[in-house]
Amino acid sequence: MRKLIIISFLLFCLPVLGQEEDTLQFISGDDPDTLTLTAADTMDLLTYLDSLKYLPCDSTNSFTSLGTYCFPDFAIMDTNMRNVHPFVDYSKNNYRLYSDRSQNFELFYQKFSEVLDTKEGKINMYHIGGSHLQADIYTHDVRTFMQTNWKGIGGERGWVFPFDLAQTNNPGNYEFSSPNRWNGYRCVSHKPRKYTEHDYGVLGAVTMCHDSVIQINFKYDRTEVKPPFNHIRIFHNKGEFPYFIHFGDEEILVTHTEHDPDLGATDIYFMDGLEEFDLQFSRKGWYAPELEIYGFLLMNDNPGVSYTSIGINGAGLYSYLDNIRFEEQLRQYPPDFFAFSVGTNDGNVPNSSFDPQKYKDNLEAMMKIVLNANPECALLLTVPNDSYYRRRYLNKNIAKERTVIIELAEQYDMAVWDFYGIMGGLGSSKTWKYKGLMRSDLVHFTFEGYHFKGDLYVDGFMKFLKQMQHYTTQ
């Protein structure tokens, strides 16, 4: 009789499975006294119900399909956020796959798990976008989580660019300074070869200086994570580099230097890890060309994750497609995971002017560039946030972008993070603004909004890890 009651009770509770609570909820007026369970029975039942939260929607005993997996609403986020921000659709906050299998995401999970288990190896994660990512607020929250959540795998910083020197907003977690005068160029406002003779690379920007002696200082700033670096790669002019490089007080720590004229890069190795540097360039001759800096790679020998944020204010997919050096530089530090959050500027046009096919072609072209750098890279296609066109008009182009994003995810067996759906869909940015999460331009977020977005992104990632854990152990 007891077994019958328990089975009936399980069937009775199934409609509420998938929520975050570990308590049993009644959804009718049935008398709970009809269920007579011992404490042991109750604990066994709760354990079983908890395991059911992660079962695929079309099965109760297998995890054979990634595309039909049922995610919980929360992984590590405080479940009270449902009360704090009830307008958010937490059920959509996941990495949604549309196929039974995804070889690239399975390989990424396997590599990530091995790093966690063995405390050896490196994971290179990238995230590309526009102004949301140049600010590097929520992406730095993600970076901080990745480098602090698991002990012994602090990772390395990866790519940084001296936006300070290029006269545009610099991420708050590091700082560049220089007494010299610099000219900054970005792939949005200055197209390759139209104003200058250089071609942009991974970071979509270059800063240039004419002086014969040039000083650049770097240090971490306002950040919990400060991965030391004992290897710096400077991306600069191609060809024979016409400058001597010195490191001031750290010069004694330099073990050796390597120069690649074809790539336009110089590698400097140090015997100890650094958290800042004072770098000096001095001309080798009177007629040396001006110095071009395309970015720095800060690396070390520690296991863990690097999380590189690529962002240029106003950038769309069309901006990065023009970056001639993008792929060749990306190959030097190949991605294991690459998130695309490009589309806000692509869709920031009148509804009648937006061409979904053009957006799809551009996104697919960028995906192919990344896969050329690493054919096994896991690609996360994120749907842009809801926004208003010129602060007045509902932007229906984001929904069109979501349609083609899902089409490409299905075609390439990749994943989608539907932030548009998470926000609440069309017009939801007004609600986010009212709640203090979005700015008055109805495009960008407040600091609180960006940090909340980072929390959502991390929670979605943790759900992905749980999904793959269940999938790979079946």
Order of alpha helices (4+ residues) and beta strands (2+ residues): alpha-alpha-alpha-beta-alpha-beta-alpha-alpha-beta-beta-beta-beta-beta-beta-beta-beta-beta-beta-beta-beta-beta-alpha-alpha-beta-alpha-beta-beta-beta-alpha-beta-alpha-alpha-alpha
